[in-house]
Amino acid sequence: MSIDMPGLPGYKAAVLRDSGLPRKATNDTSLQAARAAAKAAAERAAAQQRQAAREPLLSDLEQVSGVFNHRLKLSVNNELDRVIVKIIDRDTDKVIKELPPAELQRVYSRIREAIGLLVDTEI
C-alpha cells in the first residue's frame, strides 16, 4: 500500500501494514526526512550558484586593479561565505591591507561556531 505525500508531487511513501507504528507517525517521519533531503539539496544548489556568479566578478575586479600601483587579490572564504580582498604592493609583493582583517575573520568564524553549538536548527 502506498500513500501520496501532500506537498511532494510524485513522492510516495510505502506504509507497512505490520510495522506496528501508527500510520500518522510513519507518514510524519517520511515527510520530515523528505523535507530535510529537499532542503539540503536546495542549499547545495544555491551555494554552487553563488560560487559560479562570483568567479567572473572577481576576475573583472582584479583586471580593474591593474590601473593602480597596487594589486588586488580577491578570494572567497567558503567557511564564512565572504569575499576576502588583499591589497598587495606590486614591487615587494607584500600585503598592505586585508579586508576584512584576519583577526576579524577568526572572530566571525568562532561566533558562528558558538551559535551552532547553541542553536541546533535553522528556520
N, C-alpha and C positions, 0 to 999 in steps of 0.2 A: 504494500500500500504506500502511496506517496501523497504528499500534501504540498500544494502550491504555497510558496512563501510570499506573503504580501510585501510589496516594495522591492522585490528582487525578481524581475521578469526572467523567465527561463530557468529559475533555480528551483529544484525540488528536493525536499529532504525526506529521506526514507525513514519511516517510523516502524520500528519493530513491534509487533503485537506482544511478544513475550518478553519485552525488556524490563517490565516491572516498574518502569517510570511512568508517571502521568504524561499524557500527550503534550500538555501545555509546557511542562518543564523541558521535554525533549525539543519541542519547537523553539522555545526561547533560547536554549543553548545553541542550537544550529543557527538561529538568526543572529545571535551575538557573534559567533565565530565568523559567519559570512560578512557581517558588517566590519569586523576587525580586519579581515583579509582585504576587503574592498578599500578601507581607509588606508591601510599600509601601501597598497598598490597605487592609490592616488597620490600619496605623499612622495613615493619614489618617482612617479612620473613628473610631479611638479618640480622636484629637485633637479631632475635631468633637464627640464625646460629652462629653469633659471640658469643652470650652468651653460647651456647652449646659447642663451641670449647674452650672457656676459662676455664670452670669448671675443666676438667681433668688437665689442665696445672697448675692451681692454687693449686690444691691438691698435685701435684707432687713437686712443689716448696716448699710447707710447709713441706713435708717429708724430703727434702734435707736439710732444715734449722735446722733439729734436730741434725745435727753433731756439730753445733756451740753452744756457751754458750747463745746465744740469740734465740729468737723465732720470726719467721716471720708470720705476719698476712696479708694475701692478700685478697683484696676485690675489687669489681668493682663499681665505681661511675657511675650509669646509666645516670645520668643527664649530666655528662661530657663525658661519654663513654671512661673512662680511668681506668686503674688498679691503685689502691692505695696500697702501701706497708708500713706496720708499723713494725718497729724493736722493739721488746719488750724484756726486761730483764727477764730471766726465774725465778730469785729469787724473785724479787719485783713486777713483772707484771706491771712495769712502761714502758710507751712508750719512747724509747730512741730517735727514729727518725721516721718521717713520710715523705714519698716520693710520690708525690710532697707535699710540706708543705700545711697545711690547709689554710694559707693565700693566697697562690698561687692558690689553688682550688677555693676559693671565687672570686679572681680577674678574673680568667678564666671564671667562671660562669657569672659574671657581664659583661664581654666583649662580650660573646656570646649573652646575653640578649640585650645589646645595639645594636649589629649588627642586631639582629632580629627585633628591633624597626625601624632600618633604612632601611633594605632590607627586602622586603616582600616575594620575591620568590627566590628559589634556582635553579641554572642552572646545 
